């Protein structure tokens, strides 16, 4: 199937009380946007403040990205709002030139993130990218386990909203993000697959994400790390199964 290289990127960052991590996240995004601009890629970034009660709005205002406010309190609704607003700003642009890049406010994208997604747009409809937890947030046992179970060049295919790109055509055909409180990313990719979209996993532009154990949603990445830490502690104490 012939595909057009995406030279326009919608970038959406949902924010829910991330004053401690937001500055680093948006600073990394500035570098990625600058690299994209140098490569001839237009970007439309939207930072969506979702029921924030901390200093996130003030921090976001220091960056050159438009901000939106959501009262939904659901990450799926926040992402959908950002995508809709950015696509509206692109009226008249061919839908086949646009990709939608998603990350999180507790994560730092690499400088080549958006140029990587443009390359992926030639061979895929959806790019499921990998994430790496910040090792400074992990125990020595967790760091060792992560290194043992993650081989460069062999992405695991897990869906992470912190590193997810897809064509605007695939996004709209699948109905966009559902207004869910969590797993909105997994839900969207599943609907894309069901409609025949080609989903490709890649670790070529891995995103660094928080390794905290208390996250913003009950079933997110923080819950996975929290359970992993508990299992490792149990094994160390000799309480694991043979």
N, C-alpha and C positions, 0 to 999 in steps of 0.2 A: 504493500500500500504506500502510495506517495504522500509525503507529508511536507508541509511548509515550515521552514525554520521560524520559530517564534522570535520576533524582534521587539515585542512589547510584553512586559511582565507586570501583572498585578501582584502586589505583595501585601499580605494581610497579617497583622500581628494583634491578636486579642490580648488584653491586659486585665488582670484581676488582682489588684493590690500587690504589685510587684516592685515597690519602691527600692528594694535592696538589689535587684538584679536588672532592672529595666535600663539603666544607663549603659551598662556593658552590652546588653542586647542590641540597643539601638545604635550604639557606636559601631558595633560589628556590621550592622546592616548598612550604615553609611558607607563603609568600605566596600561592601558588596555592590551597592548601587553605583558608586563611583567607578568600580571596575566594569560594571555593565555599561555605563555611559561611554566609557573609553572604547568598548567593543561595539558601540552603535545600537545598544539596546535601550529603549525607552522604558521607564518604570513609573508605575503609579502605586505608591505606598499608602496604606491606610492603617493607622494605629487605632484600634477600637477599645476604648475604656469601658469595661463592663462592670458596672456597679462598684467602681473603685471608691474606697473610703480613706485611702492613704495619700501619699504625695506623688502617685504615679502620673497624674495629669500635669502637675508642675514639671516633672522631669521630662515628660514627652514634649512639652512645649518648647524645650530647649533644642529640639531637633527639627530638621527641615521637612517633616512629614505631616500631612494633614491628620488631624485626630477626629474621631467620631465618638459619640457617647451612646451606650446601650444600657437600658434598664432591665434587660431580660434576665441577667444573672445566669446565662447558659452560653457556654463557649460556642456551640454550634450556631446559635443566633448571632453572636458577635462576629464570627467569621463570615457568615452569610451577608450581614450588613456591610462589612468592609468590601467584600467582592462586588456586591451590587453597586455600591457607591463608586468604586473605581471603574467598573465597566461602563457606568453611565457617563463618566468623564471621557470615555473613548468612543463615543458615538461617532460612527463613520469609519472606524478602523475595522478592517476585515477580521472576523472572529477567528479565522485560521492563523492569524499572526500573533494571537494572544495566548499566553500561558498564565496560570494562577499559581503563585508560590506562597506556601504557608509555612510559618514558623511560630515560635512562642516567645513570650516576654521573659522567660527564664533561660533562654537559649542564645547561643552565639553562632551565627552562620559564618562559614569561611568566605574570604574575599571572592573566590571564584564560584560561589554558589549559583548565582543567576546565569553566568555564562555556561556553567555546566548544564543547567536546565535547558538553555537554548540548544545545546548539543543533543540532549536527550529528546528534544521535541522532534528531531528528525527520524527517530526510530521508535518512539513510544507515545502513547496517549496519556499515561500516568507514570510518574517516577516516584517510587517508594524509597526514600532515602534513609540512611542509617543515622543513629545518634550515638554519642558517647557521653556517659555521665562524667561530670567533673570529678577527676580522681581525688581532688582535695576534699571532697565531701564523703568519700568512701573509706571503709576500713581497709586494712592491708589485705584481708581475706577476700573482700569484694573486688578489689583491684586485680588480684591474682586470678580470680575466677573469670572476670571479664576478659582478661588477656588470653586465658586458655580457651575460651569459647567463642572468640571473635577473630577470625582469620581474614586478613586484608585480601580484598578481591573476591570474597565469598559472602555477600550481604545476606542477612537472614530473611529478608522479605517482610519483616514486621512493619506495620503501618504506624507512623508517628506524625502527629500534626506539626511537630517541630521541624520536620523535613519532608514536605510533601508537595510535589508539583504535578500539575495536570493541565491539559489543554482546556481552553475556555469552552471549546465545542463539547468535549467530553463532560465537563462540569455541568453545563446547561442541559445537555441531553439526559443526564442522570438526575436532574432536579435540584442540584446544588446541595449545600450543607443543610441538614435537617436541624431544627432548633433544639438540639439535645444538650444535656448538661455534661455529658462525657461520651467518648467513643464516637463522636461525630465524624472523625477522620476514617475510622474503620468502616463505618456505615456508608460513607460516600464512596470509598474505594470498592466496596462490595457491589454497590449499585452500578458503578462504572463497569466492573467486570461482567455483571449480568447483562449489560447492554452491548457487550462485545469489545469493550475498550482493551487495548493492549497495555498491561501493567508490567513494568520492568523495575526490578530492585537494583539499587546502586549504592556503593559506599564511597564513590569518588569525590563526593563533596559532603563529608560527614559533619554533622552539626553537634557542637558541644552543648550539652544541656545540664541543668542542675541535678546534682546527685542527692538532693534533700529527700527526707523520708516523710515529710508532711507537705502534701501538695494542695492544689486548688480544687481538685475533684476527688471523690472517694476512690475511684478505680483507675487512676492515672498511673504514670510512670513512677511517681513517688511510692505508691502502694506496692508496686512490683519490687522496688528496691528495699522497702521496709520488710516485706515478706522474705526476700532473699537474705537480708541480714539476720533475720530471726532463724531461718533454716540453717545458715552457716554457724550461728551460735549454738544451735541445738546439736549439730554434728560435732562441733568442737568439744561439747560437754559429754559426748558419747551417747546422746539420746536419739540419734538418727537410726533409721532402719538399716539392716544389713543388706 
